[in-house]
Amino acid sequence: MNTVITAFLYIVEFFIAINCFGDIMNERIRKTYTVLIGIVLYAFAFSVHFINENPILNIALFFTVNCLFAFLCFDCKALKAALLAFFLSATMASTEFISMTLLSWVYDGDINTYNQNIATYTTAALLSKTLYFLTTKLLVYFGFGISVSKKMKTPPFLFLFPVCSIVILVAFWTISSNYELTGTLDIVITVSSVAILLSIILTYAFYGKTTRELDELYKAQTEAERISTDIAYYAILDKQNDKLKTFIHDEKNHLTVIKSLADNEEVNEYVDKIYGEIAHHSMFGNTKNKMLDLMINKYQYICEAEKIEFYVSIKTANLLFIESPDLISMLGNLLDNAVEAAKNSTERKIDLSINRVNGLDILTCTNSCDTSPQATGKILKTTKNDDGVHGLGVRSIKSVVKKYKGDFDWSYNENAKEFAVYIAFSEKLN
């Protein structure tokens, strides 16, 4: 019977691990594959436990299984996977020892009381896993999440501390199991075990919260620097555009004079061809929003270089009420994401339209996209994984939309393989 209960406990531990990792990180692969890999890893751990019940071996195996599970199935690097596995191992060891000690007090026996019969064993097991689950959920609730970026090195104590804690708890377990302790010593060991668990929780929670805040600050600074660079870039383009308009106007006059002087059909055709090419490659816009014209022109060249068909329809609205930095942040991130998806798709196309409909300025951006986006409900998840900088794009778009009291929505058409973003602003802002 103990074997059946132990197998059930491994299922519970698997559930806790996938729940904890899922709350902290995005999944790297499909949910079905994540579950299958987790089942295989935990089944292997149970098999080893069934053959050899050495607690030190089982803790080491538990760490290895969780480290592999996090690294293979979730969006994290090896370092973060190891930190999370250390945390889970230390937390599980702590909660198990605390549960057994509490049970020994209830039954007025020694630390091995839990193993005397099926009832006490089941009670200790369920109490242990309940504490384990609650501890992990509390840490997620209070902002636990260890994010390792190039801007912040991981302090060594985050590895050393849980390892030392596990060693101490195993030592407590061994002492309590092999020696008859006085009531005072029993209380001291129990209180010390609780203190170790709390110190692990507080240390990881504080580090996770601090790192998250630093990462958010780093992302915000990166986005601000990008917008600042784009503003300078568009200012240069604007000056070049003005000079080019003057140049085109003068050249048109020169070419007209050449045509009249030559009075030759072949020369006339050649001049018309030259003028057409110059006009085609100029940066003239017709939306009456200079920044919008410049941005559209930029992405036309980007799409041309990436061999992406870029269709633009802007007729009855031009978003002139949106300030330039906000327009750069919103439209820039929107089109950057569209280009990224379209260039990796079969159709390779983007369709951008901005029009006024029923008193609303509606922006629609549709791009070809061969794979369905990762999302939880309507919350999009990034598929990029370079130091956490990417993924801020959608949040930046939503931030601008919220600032101008607009609405944001998206959809994916599985049949057409198209991803679409819809943004609507009220006419009252115009």
FIPA-155756 format. One record per residue: residue in three letters; x, y, z of N, C-alpha, C in turn. Coordinates in steps of 0.02 Angstrom, whole numbers, padded with zeros to 5 digits, always signed. Atoms other than C-alpha are relative to their C-alpha. Layout:
<rs>
ALAXYZXYZXYZ ...
</rs>
This chain:
<rs>
MET+00041-00060+00000+00000+00000+00000+00044+00063+00000 ASN-00046-00058-00002+00145+00119+00041+00026+00017-00070 THR-00025-00011+00068+00206+00096-00138-00051+00038-00042 VAL+00054-00035+00037+00038+00151-00208-00003+00073+00021 ILE+00003-00069-00025+00037+00304-00096+00060+00040-00024 THR-00061-00034+00024+00216+00346-00144-00007+00019-00074 ALA+00011-00016+00071+00170+00335-00328-00047+00060-00007 PHE+00046-00057+00001+00025+00453-00295+00036+00064+00019 LEU-00037-00060-00021+00144+00573-00207+00044+00026-00056 TYR-00040-00023+00058+00256+00577-00360-00044+00036-00051 ILE+00047-00034+00045+00104+00623-00464-00015+00071+00027 VAL+00013-00065-00031+00067+00764-00340+00060+00046-00010 GLU-00061-00040+00008+00249+00824-00348+00006+00023-00073 PHE-00001-00019+00071+00239+00824-00539-00050+00057-00012 PHE+00051-00052+00007+00079+00927-00530+00025+00066+00030 ILE-00026-00061-00033+00161+01051-00409+00054+00032-00043 ALA-00056-00026+00041+00316+01068-00520-00026+00034-00063 ILE+00024-00029+00063+00221+01097-00683-00042+00062+00014 ASN+00040-00058-00019+00105+01218-00593+00045+00059+00019 CYS-00047-00052-00021+00250+01315-00516+00037+00029-00059 PHE-00037-00023+00058+00352+01324-00676-00045+00038-00048 GLY+00047-00033+00045+00198+01370-00777-00020+00069+00023 ASP+00017-00066-00027+00159+01516-00661+00057+00049-00009 ILE-00059-00044+00003+00336+01584-00674+00024+00012-00071 MET-00030-00004+00067+00385+01548-00855-00050-00020-00054 ASN+00038+00024+00058+00313+01523-01029+00024-00070-00018 GLU-00019+00067+00023+00311+01347-01099+00038+00005-00066 ARG-00041+00000+00060+00443+01312-01231-00032-00042-00056 ILE+00029+00046+00048+00344+01173-01315-00075-00006+00014 ARG+00071+00009-00010+00163+01118-01332-00015-00033+00067 LYS+00020+00026-00066+00069+01075-01172+00002-00076+00003 THR+00001+00074+00002+00047+00893-01224+00070-00029+00009 TYR-00069+00025-00005+00234+00868-01246+00030+00015+00069 THR-00024-00017-00067+00270+00958-01082-00023-00052+00051 VAL+00027+00050-00046+00156+00838-00989+00033-00068-00010 LEU-00031+00066+00014+00229+00684-01075+00072-00003+00026 ILE-00069-00002-00025+00409+00736-01037+00002-00002+00076 GLY+00003-00001-00074+00363+00773-00856-00018-00069+00028 ILE+00020+00067-00023+00278+00603-00837+00059-00048-00005 VAL-00057+00045+00009+00430+00513-00907+00054+00012+00053 LEU-00052-00017-00050+00551+00606-00792-00020-00022+00070 TYR+00022+00018-00067+00447+00580-00636-00010-00075+00008 ALA+00005+00073-00002+00414+00398-00680+00069-00032+00012 PHE-00069+00023-00010+00602+00373-00690+00021+00011+00073 ALA-00018-00014-00069+00624+00457-00520-00034-00049+00048 PHE+00036+00048-00042+00490+00345-00444+00031-00069-00004 SER-00030+00066+00009+00573+00190-00516+00064-00006+00042 VAL-00061+00000-00040+00739+00236-00436-00017-00003+00074 HIS+00021+00001-00070+00651+00271-00271-00026-00069+00021 PHE+00027+00067-00014+00563+00102-00281+00056-00050+00012 ILE-00057+00046-00006+00731+00014-00301+00043+00017+00060 ASN-00044-00023-00054+00830+00119-00177-00031+00059+00035 GLU+00033-00053-00037+00750+00224-00040+00049+00045+00038 ASN-00050-00044-00031+00908+00318+00004-00023+00073-00007 PRO+00028-00068+00004+00847+00495+00049+00046+00049-00037 ILE-00047-00046+00034+01005+00583-00013-00003-00010-00075 LEU+00005+00016+00071+00995+00494-00180-00065+00027-00029 ASN+00065-00022+00024+00811+00535-00196-00003+00076-00006 ILE-00001-00073+00005+00839+00720-00161+00041+00023-00060 ALA-00043-00017+00058+00981+00727-00288-00037-00014-00065 LEU+00038+00018+00059+00870+00639-00414-00058+00048-00011 PHE+00055-00048+00004+00725+00756-00375+00024+00066-00030 PHE-00030-00060+00028+00838+00904-00411+00014-00008-00074 THR-00018+00012+00071+00900+00828-00575-00062-00001-00044 VAL+00062+00006+00039+00724+00786-00635-00031+00069-00011 ASN+00031-00066+00007+00657+00961-00600+00043+00047-00042 CYS-00045-00041+00040+00810+01043-00677-00010-00015-00074 LEU+00011+00021+00070+00787+00943-00838-00070+00020-00024 PHE+00069-00016+00017+00599+00971-00836-00007+00074-00017 ALA+00003-00073+00011+00617+01161-00821+00037+00020-00063 PHE-00042-00020+00057+00755+01173-00952-00029-00025-00066 LEU+00025+00029+00063+00674+01058-01082-00068+00028-00020 CYS+00070-00016+00015+00494+01116-01069-00020+00073+00010 PHE+00020-00069-00014+00496+01297-01011+00052+00049-00025 ASP-00042-00052+00031+00568+01460-01074+00051+00026+00050 CYS-00053-00021-00046+00724+01469-00967+00066-00032-00020 LYS-00066+00027+00013+00910+01441-00977+00020-00047+00057 ALA-00021+00051-00047+01008+01309-00882+00009+00028+00071 LEU-00012-00031-00065+01054+01429-00742-00064+00009+00039 LYS+00064-00011-00033+00875+01476-00703-00033-00067+00018 ALA+00028+00066-00014+00820+01294-00715+00032-00030+00063 ALA-00035+00027-00059+00953+01245-00587-00023+00036+00064 LEU+00022-00038-00058+00901+01384-00468-00070-00022+00023 LEU+00068+00021-00018+00718+01334-00475+00000-00072+00027 ALA-00004+00069-00025+00763+01150-00451+00029-00003+00070 PHE-00027-00005-00068+00870+01194-00300-00054+00022+00049 PHE+00053-00026-00043+00726+01292-00228-00052-00054+00015 LEU+00051+00051-00010+00599+01152-00253+00027-00057+00044 SER-00030+00054-00039+00719+01022-00180+00004+00019+00074 ALA-00007-00022-00070+00754+01124-00023-00069+00007+00032 THR+00067-00010-00027+00570+01167-00001-00033-00067+00015 MET+00029+00066-00012+00515+00985-00019+00031-00034+00060 ALA-00034+00031-00057+00646+00923+00103-00022+00032+00066 SER+00021-00036-00061+00596+01057+00229-00070-00019+00021 THR+00070+00014-00017+00410+01025+00219-00010-00073+00021 GLU+00006+00070-00021+00433+00836+00233+00023-00009+00073 PHE-00025+00008-00068+00538+00851+00390-00047+00033+00051 ILE+00046-00035-00045+00419+00978+00468-00063-00042+00011 SER+00061+00041-00005+00270+00865+00431+00011-00060+00046 MET-00014+00059-00042+00353+00712+00511+00008+00020+00073 THR-00010-00023-00069+00402+00812+00664-00066+00019+00033 LEU+00066-00018-00027+00228+00883+00687-00041-00062+00016 LEU+00038+00062-00011+00154+00709+00670+00026-00037+00062 SER-00028+00033-00059+00273+00641+00803-00025+00032+00064 TRP+00029-00034-00058+00208+00773+00923-00072-00022+00012 VAL+00070+00019-00006+00028+00727+00887-00007-00070+00030 TYR+00004+00069-00024+00058+00541+00918+00046-00014+00059 ASP-00044+00006-00058+00181+00575+01059+00052-00055-00010 GLY-00050+00050+00015+00313+00468+00975+00063+00031-00029 ASP-00061-00026+00030+00479+00483+00884-00012+00020-00072 ILE+00006-00027+00068+00516+00549+00711-00023-00053-00050 ASN+00019+00054+00045+00483+00378+00634-00072-00023+00008 THR+00070+00017-00011+00302+00375+00694-00038-00005-00066 TYR+00037-00003+00063+00245+00417+00518+00002-00066-00038 ASN-00010+00061+00039+00308+00248+00454-00025-00062+00036 GLN+00021+00058-00038+00226+00137+00585-00062-00034-00029 ASN+00059+00030+00030+00061+00111+00495-00022+00043-00060 ILE+00021-00033+00062-00029+00159+00335-00034+00067+00014 ALA+00036-00061-00016-00134+00292+00421+00048+00058+00013 THR-00047-00054-00016+00011+00392+00493+00043+00017-00061 TYR-00040-00013+00060+00111+00371+00332-00039+00044-00049 THR+00042-00040+00046-00034+00438+00228-00009+00071+00026 THR+00009-00066-00031-00063+00581+00350+00062+00043-00010 ALA-00063-00037+00008+00120+00633+00348+00012+00020-00072 ALA-00011-00014+00071+00128+00620+00159-00045+00057-00024 LEU+00047-00052+00023-00028+00725+00129+00016+00067+00031 LEU-00019-00063-00033+00025+00855+00258+00061+00030-00033 SER-00061-00023+00031+00197+00866+00179-00013+00032-00068 LYS+00012-00026+00068+00134+00890+00001-00046+00061+00001 THR+00042-00060-00007+00002+01015+00058+00043+00061+00016 LEU-00046-00055-00017+00136+01122+00140+00045+00019-00059 TYR-00043-00011+00059+00247+01101-00013-00037+00040-00053 PHE+00040-00034+00051+00108+01156-00131-00015+00072+00021 LEU+00017-00067-00024+00056+01305-00024+00061+00045-00001 THR-00061-00040+00000+00237+01363-00009+00016+00025-00070 THR-00015-00021+00069+00264+01365-00197-00051+00050-00026 LYS+00052-00047+00023+00098+01452-00229+00008+00069+00032 LEU-00010-00064-00034+00135+01586-00099+00058+00038-00031 LEU-00058-00034+00031+00303+01622-00179-00019+00029-00068 VAL+00023-00026+00064+00222+01641-00350-00044+00062+00011 TYR+00046-00056-00015+00089+01754-00273+00038+00063+00019 PHE-00038-00057-00022+00219+01866-00194+00055+00022-00049 GLY-00044-00026+00052+00313+01890-00357+00064-00038-00009 PHE-00061+00040+00008+00440+01749-00352+00011-00015-00074 GLY-00018+00015+00069+00530+01724-00517+00071+00021-00012 ILE-00070-00017+00007+00716+01714-00545+00017+00010-00073 SER-00015-00017+00070+00760+01802-00706+00073+00020-00005 VAL-00072-00013+00006+00942+01799-00757+00015+00034-00066 SER-00016-00036+00060+00998+01929-00882+00074+00019+00001 LYS-00070-00021+00004+01166+01995-00940+00014+00058+00047 LYS-00009-00059-00042+01137+02149-00833+00007-00019+00074 MET-00002+00019-00071+01131+02049-00671+00026-00071+00008 LYS-00030+00065-00010+01245+01906-00621-00033-00034+00061 THR+00031+00037-00054+01177+01769-00509+00049-00009+00057 PRO-00046+00008-00057+01254+01775-00334+00008-00074+00018 PRO-00013+00072-00014+01335+01608-00285-00042-00027+00058 PHE+00036+00026-00058+01238+01598-00121-00068-00030-00019 LEU+00063+00029+00021+01080+01559-00219+00006-00074-00016 PHE-00013+00071+00009+01160+01392-00262+00019-00032+00067 LEU-00028+00028-00061+01251+01366-00097-00052-00007+00055 PHE+00047-00002-00055+01109+01411+00020-00048-00059+00001 PRO+00045+00058-00003+00980+01279-00031+00036-00066+00007 VAL-00038+00062-00007+01115+01145-00046+00018-00011+00074 CYS-00017+00005-00072+01175+01181+00132-00062-00014+00041 SER+00063+00011-00037+00994+01186+00191-00021-00073-00005 ILE+00018+00071+00009+00961+01013+00118+00045-00044+00043 VAL-00048+00039-00040+01119+00944+00201-00019+00004+00074 ILE+00018-00009-00071+01066+01017+00370-00064-00038+00017 LEU+00064+00034-00012+00888+00949+00355+00009-00076+00000 VAL-00013+00072+00000+00952+00775+00310+00035-00020+00064 ALA-00034+00013-00064+01067+00785+00462-00050-00001+00058 PHE+00052-00002-00051+00919+00834+00572-00041-00064-00001 TRP+00040+00061+00009+00820+00689+00501+00037-00061+00028 THR-00040+00057-00022+00961+00565+00535+00005-00001+00077 ILE-00006-00005-00073+00985+00627+00714-00066-00018+00034 SER+00066+00013-00030+00799+00624+00752-00021-00073-00007 SER+00019+00070+00012+00781+00449+00680+00040-00049+00041 ASN-00046+00048-00032+00930+00367+00767+00010+00012+00074 TYR-00012-00015-00071+00932+00451+00938-00065+00023+00033 GLU+00057-00024-00038+00802+00480+01072+00016+00069+00026 LEU-00013-00069-00019+00793+00666+01096-00048+00022+00054 THR+00044-00029-00051+00725+00764+01242-00051+00045-00034 GLY+00052-00044+00028+00571+00870+01216+00027+00066-00022 THR-00028-00065+00017+00675+01028+01215+00039-00003-00065 LEU-00039+00008+00062+00795+00965+01081-00045-00012-00060 ASP+00048+00012+00054+00649+00904+00978-00030+00065-00025 ILE+00029-00065+00017+00572+01077+00984+00052+00044-00037 VAL-00053-00040+00031+00739+01160+00941+00011-00021-00073 ILE-00010+00024+00068+00763+01049+00788-00059+00019-00045 THR+00059-00018+00040+00585+01080+00729-00001+00074-00017 VAL-00001-00073+00011+00597+01268+00752+00055+00018-00049 SER-00056-00014+00046+00766+01267+00663-00019-00020-00072 SER+00021+00022+00067+00690+01170+00517-00049+00050-00031 VAL+00047-00051+00024+00548+01295+00503+00037+00064-00019 ALA-00039-00061+00014+00673+01438+00511+00039-00007-00065 ILE-00036+00012+00063+00775+01359+00370-00047+00008-00059 LEU+00049-00005+00054+00620+01343+00262-00019+00073-00012 LEU+00019-00070+00007+00569+01523+00297+00056+00041-00031 SER-00057-00038+00027+00744+01587+00259+00009-00014-00075 ILE-00003+00016+00071+00743+01495+00092-00053+00039-00038 ILE+00056-00036+00032+00573+01569+00050+00015+00074-00006 LEU-00012-00072-00001+00621+01746+00100+00058+00019-00046 THR-00058-00015+00043+00790+01740+00011-00018-00003-00074 TYR+00018+00007+00070+00721+01676-00153-00053+00050-00021 ALA+00053-00048+00016+00568+01786-00145+00028+00071-00009 PHE-00029-00067+00004+00671+01943-00112+00043+00007-00063 TYR-00042-00004+00060+00797+01902-00248-00043+00000-00063 GLY+00044+00001+00059+00658+01859-00371-00034+00066-00011 LYS+00034-00064+00006+00564+02020-00335+00048+00055-00024 THR-00050-00050+00019+00722+02126-00348+00021-00008-00073 THR-00022+00012+00068+00776+02044-00510-00054+00018-00050 ARG+00055-00019+00044+00604+02065-00587-00004+00075-00009 GLU+00004-00073+00005+00604+02249-00545+00058+00028-00043 LEU-00057-00022+00040+00779+02270-00619-00010-00016-00073 ASP+00013+00019+00070+00729+02176-00776-00052+00046-00032 GLU+00051-00046+00026+00574+02285-00795+00030+00068-00015 LEU-00033-00065+00011+00681+02440-00775+00045-00003-00061 TYR-00044+00008+00058+00806+02374-00902-00039+00000-00065 LYS+00043+00002+00059+00667+02337-01026-00027+00069-00016 ALA+00028-00067+00011+00589+02508-01001+00054+00048-00027 GLN-00054-00042+00025+00758+02593-01026+00017-00017-00072 THR-00014+00021+00069+00789+02490-01182-00052+00026-00048 GLU+00054-00025+00042+00620+02538-01253+00005+00076-00008 ALA-00007-00073+00003+00649+02722-01209+00058+00020-00046 GLU-00057-00014+00043+00820+02718-01294-00017-00013-00073 ARG+00019+00015+00069+00745+02636-01448-00044+00055-00029 ILE+00044-00054+00023+00609+02768-01460+00040+00063-00013 SER-00041-00060+00008+00738+02906-01436+00041-00004-00065 THR-00039+00010+00062+00845+02832-01575-00045+00007-00061 ASP+00047-00005+00056+00693+02816-01688-00021+00072-00014 ILE+00018-00070+00009+00644+02997-01657+00055+00037-00038 ALA-00056-00032+00034+00818+03054-01708+00005-00023-00073 TYR-00003+00028+00067+00813+02938-01858-00053+00031-00045 TYR+00055-00028+00040+00644+03003-01917+00010+00075-00012 ALA-00015-00071+00010+00703+03183-01892+00048+00009-00058 ILE-00047-00002+00056+00848+03149-02010-00036-00015-00066 LEU+00038+00017+00060+00730+03066-02134-00044+00059-00022 ASP+00043-00057+00016+00615+03218-02124+00039+00054-00036 LYS-00042-00050+00033+00757+03336-02169+00019-00023-00070 GLN-00017+00026+00066+00811+03223-02310-00060+00002-00047 ASN+00062-00001+00040+00631+03213-02368-00013+00070-00028 ASP+00010-00069+00023+00617+03403-02376+00049+00018-00055 LYS-00050-00015+00052+00779+03416-02474-00016-00037-00065 LEU+00015+00040+00059+00724+03276-02589-00059+00029-00038 LYS+00058-00031+00034+00558+03363-02624+00023+00059-00043 THR-00026-00057+00037+00653+03520-02675+00039-00024-00061 PHE-00040+00027+00055+00772+03417-02781-00045-00028-00055 ILE+00046+00028+00049+00628+03323-02865-00035+00055-00040 HIS+00035-00056+00033+00538+03486-02902+00046+00033-00052 ASP-00047-00031+00047+00694+03562-02980+00015-00046-00058 GLU-00015+00047+00053+00734+03405-03077-00057-00006-00049 LYS+00058+00003+00044+00558+03399-03144+00001+00058-00050 ASN-00005-00057+00045+00581+03574-03214+00055-00009-00051 HIS-00056+00012+00046+00750+03528-03289-00019-00051-00053 LEU+00018+00052+00047+00680+03370-03367-00053+00025-00051 THR+00051-00028+00045+00532+03467-03439+00033+00043-00054 VAL-00037-00041+00049+00652+03590-03521+00037-00043-00050 ILE-00037+00045+00044+00757+03447-03590-00047-00031-00052 LYS+00048+00029+00046+00601+03368-03667-00020+00050-00054 SER+00021-00050+00049+00548+03531-03750+00056+00017-00049 LEU-00057-00016+00044+00724+03564-03818+00015-00058-00047 ALA-00018+00057+00042+00751+03389-03882-00051-00013-00055 ASP+00054+00012+00048+00582+03371-03967+00010-00067-00037 ASN-00014+00066+00028+00620+03186-03991-00038-00052+00041 GLU+00043+00048-00035+00504+03041-03949+00040-00046+00046 GLU-00041+00045-00041+00643+02927-03884+00026+00036+00062 VAL-00024-00040-00058+00714+03066-03774-00057+00011+00049 ASN+00058-00011-00043+00539+03103-03709-00016-00062+00042 GLU+00014+00062-00037+00511+02921-03661+00053-00013+00053 TYR-00055+00010-00047+00681+02911-03578-00007+00047+00060 VAL+00008-00050-00054+00650+03072-03477-00058-00020+00045 ASP+00058+00021-00040+00479+03009-03421+00017-00059+00045 LYS-00020+00058-00039+00557+02847-03364+00044+00021+00059 ILE-00043-00025-00054+00691+02938-03263-00041+00033+00054 TYR+00040-00036-00048+00564+03050-03181-00044-00048+00040 GLY+00042+00049-00036+00452+02902-03138+00038-00037+00053 GLU-00041+00037-00049+00594+02810-03052+00017+00045+00059 ILE-00016-00047-00055+00643+02965-02951-00061+00009+00045 ALA+00061-00010-00039+00463+02993-02896-00016-00063+00041 HIS+00015+00062-00034+00444+02809-02851+00042-00010+00063 HIS-00047+00010-00056+00596+02809-02736+00003+00059+00047 SER+00002-00056-00047+00555+02974-02652-00041-00018+00061 MET+00035+00016-00062+00483+02983-02478-00060+00046+00010 PHE+00059-00042-00006+00326+03081-02513-00055-00039+00033 GLY+00056+00032-00032+00176+03042-02405-00064+00039-00014 ASN+00063-00033+00013-00006+03081-02420-00050-00007+00057 THR+00047+00008-00056-00079+03050-02246-00009+00066+00039 LYS+00000-00064-00035-00047+03230-02187+00023-00007+00073 ASN-00033+00011-00064+00039+03156-02034+00072-00018-00017 LYS-00068+00008+00022+00224+03179-02064+00034-00061+00030 MET-00032+00057-00033+00281+03050-01934-00028-00066-00027 LEU+00030+00061+00027+00158+02921-01999+00026-00015-00070 ASP-00027+00009+00067+00218+02949-02177+00071-00028+00002 LEU-00069+00022-00006+00399+02927-02124+00005-00073+00023 MET-00001+00069-00025+00362+02767-02029-00022-00049-00053 ILE+00024+00043+00053+00264+02692-02172+00054-00009-00053 ASN-00053+00004+00049+00405+02734-02290+00057-00045+00023 LYS-00053+00042-00028+00532+02652-02174-00018-00074-00008 TYR+00019+00071+00002+00434+02489-02166-00013-00024-00071 GLN+00004+00020+00070+00404+02491-02353+00068-00024-00024 TYR-00068+00020+00020+00592+02483-02377+00021-00065+00035 ILE-00017+00061-00036+00610+02350-02241-00034-00060-00033 CYS+00037+00054+00032+00475+02243-02322+00027-00016-00069 GLU-00030+00011+00067+00552+02268-02493+00064-00041+00006 ALA-00063+00037-00010+00719+02207-02425-00013-00072+00021 GLU+00016+00068-00024+00637+02056-02342-00046-00038-00049 LYS+00044+00030+00050+00531+02021-02498-00069-00016+00029 ILE+00067+00004-00030+00370+02050-02401-00046+00049-00036 GLU+00049-00045+00031+00217+02122-02488-00033+00043+00055 PHE+00025-00046-00051+00165+02277-02390-00055+00043-00030 TYR+00057-00038+00025-00008+02347-02424-00021+00051+00052 VAL+00020-00053-00046-00059+02514-02347-00063+00034-00026 SER+00061-00035+00017-00232+02590-02345-00016+00050+00056 ILE+00013-00052-00050-00246+02756-02252-00037+00056-00037 LYS+00041-00047+00039-00388+02865-02315-00037+00051+00043 THR+00043-00046-00037-00504+02940-02184+00024+00014+00071 ALA-00029-00013-00066-00393+02941-02027+00075-00004-00004 ASN-00073+00001+00003-00210+02974-01992+00034+00001+00068 LEU-00027+00004-00068-00188+02963-01801+00040+00062+00019 LEU-00037-00062-00013-00129+03144-01796-00003+00020+00074 PHE+00007-00018-00071-00189+03157-01614+00049-00037+00045 ILE-00049+00038-00040-00056+03033-01556+00068+00034-00006 GLU-00065-00032+00000+00109+03112-01505+00052-00045-00033 SER-00050+00038+00039+00262+03061-01606+00033-00057+00038 PRO-00032+00057-00035+00351+02958-01470-00049-00058+00010 ASP+00050+00053-00010+00189+02863-01435-00016-00036-00065 LEU+00014+00031+00066+00156+02834-01620+00058-00046-00020 ILE-00058+00041+00015+00333+02769-01642-00001-00065+00040 SER+00002+00059-00043+00313+02652-01494-00054-00049-00021 MET+00056+00043+00017+00143+02586-01544+00007-00031-00070 LEU-00002+00024+00068+00158+02573-01733+00066-00036-00015 GLY-00065+00032+00010+00344+02529-01728+00001-00071+00026 ASN+00003+00068-00028+00318+02380-01612-00048-00044-00039 LEU+00051+00038+00037+00163+02328-01709+00029-00026-00066 LEU-00027+00019+00065+00252+02327-01877+00063-00043+00006 ASP-00058+00043-00012+00412+02252-01806-00023-00072+00010 ASN+00027+00068-00011+00310+02103-01744-00028-00030-00065 ALA+00030+00023+00063+00218+02093-01911+00054-00023-00049 VAL-00055+00018+00045+00381+02092-02010+00033-00065+00022 GLU-00032+00060-00027+00457+01960-01894-00040-00063-00018 ALA+00042+00058+00015+00308+01844-01920-00006-00012-00075 ALA+00010+00006+00071+00284+01880-02105+00060-00029-00037 LYS-00060+00023+00035+00464+01848-02156+00013-00075+00012 ASN-00007+00072-00013+00453+01674-02078-00061-00040-00022 SER+00061+00033+00023+00287+01634-02163+00006-00017-00075 THR+00001+00019+00070+00243+01561-02331-00024+00057-00045 GLU+00030-00053+00041+00135+01705-02396+00042+00064+00000 ARG-00043-00060-00006+00252+01845-02335-00038+00064-00020 LYS+00037-00061+00016+00128+01989-02331-00024+00034+00064 ILE+00026-00041-00054+00070+02131-02217-00050+00048-00029 ASP+00052-00046+00023-00088+02234-02235-00016+00048+00057 LEU+00012-00050-00051-00102+02397-02137-00054+00048-00025 SER+00052-00049+00018-00259+02504-02139-00017+00042+00061 ILE+00021-00047-00052-00309+02658-02038-00057+00041-00029 ASN+00058-00034+00027-00484+02723-02067-00049+00018+00056 ARG+00051-00019-00048-00628+02808-01978-00065-00035-00017 VAL+00062+00037+00009-00782+02701-01954-00046+00013+00060 ASN+00050-00013-00052-00936+02755-01856+00028+00039+00060 GLY-00027-00042-00053-00843+02887-01759+00062-00027+00035 LEU-00060+00030-00030-00694+02775-01719+00056-00001-00051 ASP-00059+00009+00042-00518+02782-01789+00025-00071+00012 ILE-00016+00071-00007-00481+02599-01822+00063-00017-00039 LEU-00063+00024+00031-00307+02531-01855-00003-00076-00001 THR-00001+00073+00008-00298+02355-01923+00066-00020-00034 CYS-00062+00026+00030-00134+02264-01955-00006-00076-00004 THR+00005+00072+00012-00144+02091-02033+00064-00024-00033 ASN-00061+00027+00031+00008+01986-02071-00005-00076-00005 SER-00003+00073+00008+00039+01810-02134+00039-00029+00058 CYS-00032+00031-00059+00086+01693-01993-00017-00074-00002 ASP+00013+00072+00010+00106+01505-02017-00018-00038+00063 THR+00013+00035-00063+00097+01458-01833-00043+00043+00046 SER+00044-00035-00047-00034+01504-01705+00041+00031+00056 PRO-00038-00032-00053+00031+01629-01576-00012-00033+00068 GLN+00008+00027-00067+00062+01569-01399-00038+00051+00043 ALA+00041-00045-00040-00070+01642-01284-00037-00038+00054 THR+00044+00025-00053-00163+01615-01122-00062+00043-00002 GLY+00059-00041+00012-00338+01672-01164+00017+00052-00052 LYS-00016-00054+00046-00311+01842-01244+00068+00032+00017 ILE-00066-00027-00019-00140+01869-01163+00053-00034-00042 LEU-00051+00027+00045-00004+01846-01293+00065-00013+00039 LYS-00065+00016-00030+00160+01763-01243+00053+00007-00054 THR-00054-00008+00049+00325+01806-01326+00031-00068-00016 THR-00036+00061+00021+00414+01671-01425+00075+00013-00006 LYS-00071-00017+00005+00580+01762-01417+00032-00009+00068 ASN-00033+00015-00063+00709+01725-01286+00071+00026+00002 ASP-00067-00029-00004+00855+01846-01288+00001+00052+00054 ASP-00007-00043-00058+00878+01916-01114-00064+00035+00022 GLY+00063-00027-00022+00694+01955-01094-00017+00068-00027 VAL+00014-00066+00027+00703+02117-01194-00062-00002-00044 HIS+00060+00008+00041+00578+02055-01323-00058-00021+00044 GLY+00059+00014-00041+00402+02031-01262-00027+00064+00029 LEU+00024-00065-00023+00393+02213-01208-00042+00034-00054 GLY+00034-00032+00056+00323+02256-01381-00074+00005+00008 VAL+00073+00000-00007+00143+02204-01350-00020+00044+00059 ARG+00016-00042-00058+00145+02287-01179+00007+00074-00017 SER-00009-00069+00020+00211+02448-01257-00059+00023-00043 ILE+00058-00016+00042+00072+02444-01387-00061+00012+00044 LYS+00059-00007-00044-00060+02416-01253+00005+00062+00044 SER-00009-00059-00042+00015+02554-01146-00021+00064-00037 VAL+00019-00058+00040-00004+02681-01287-00075+00001-00012 VAL+00072+00004+00012-00179+02620-01328-00039+00021+00062 LYS+00034-00019-00063-00229+02637-01145+00006+00075+00013 LYS-00011-00072-00011-00153+02812-01135-00050+00041-00039 TYR+00047-00038+00042-00266+02871-01277-00070-00030+00003 LYS+00067+00028-00013-00416+02775-01207-00028-00040-00059 GLY+00021+00042+00055-00421+02653-01351-00013-00071+00021 ASP+00012+00071-00012-00462+02469-01366+00047-00041-00044 PHE-00048+00044+00034-00342+02329-01415-00029-00070-00003 ASP+00022+00070+00007-00387+02157-01482+00040-00033-00055 TRP-00036+00037+00052-00312+02021-01591-00037-00065-00015 SER+00030+00065+00018-00363+01863-01682+00048-00037-00046 TYR-00041+00041+00045-00284+01720-01778-00046-00044-00040 ASN+00040+00040+00046-00363+01639-01930+00041-00062-00020 GLU-00038+00062+00012-00304+01458-01935-00001-00020-00073 ASN+00007+00019+00070-00369+01429-02112+00042+00044-00046 ALA-00037-00047+00043-00295+01586-02190+00072+00009+00022 LYS-00067-00009-00028-00139+01578-02080+00017+00075+00006 GLU-00009-00073-00007-00159+01762-02035-00011+00021+00072 PHE+00006-00030-00067-00132+01857-01873-00020+00073-00010 ALA+00025-00069+00008-00227+02021-01853-00004+00034+00068 VAL+00006-00043-00059-00218+02163-01726-00049+00055-00016 TYR+00050-00052+00010-00363+02284-01705+00007+00051+00057 ILE-00005-00054-00049-00345+02453-01618-00051+00053-00019 ALA+00053-00050+00014-00489+02577-01603+00006+00058+00050 PHE-00001-00060-00041-00485+02757-01539-00065+00039-00011 SER+00061-00038+00004-00634+02865-01500+00011+00066-00038 GLU-00004-00063+00038-00670+03016-01612+00009+00060+00046 LYS-00004-00056-00047-00678+03126-01456+00072+00022+00012 LEU-00070-00018-00010-00488+03122-01445+00027+00040-00058 ASN-00027-00031+00060-00467+03193-01620-00014+00076-00001 
</rs>
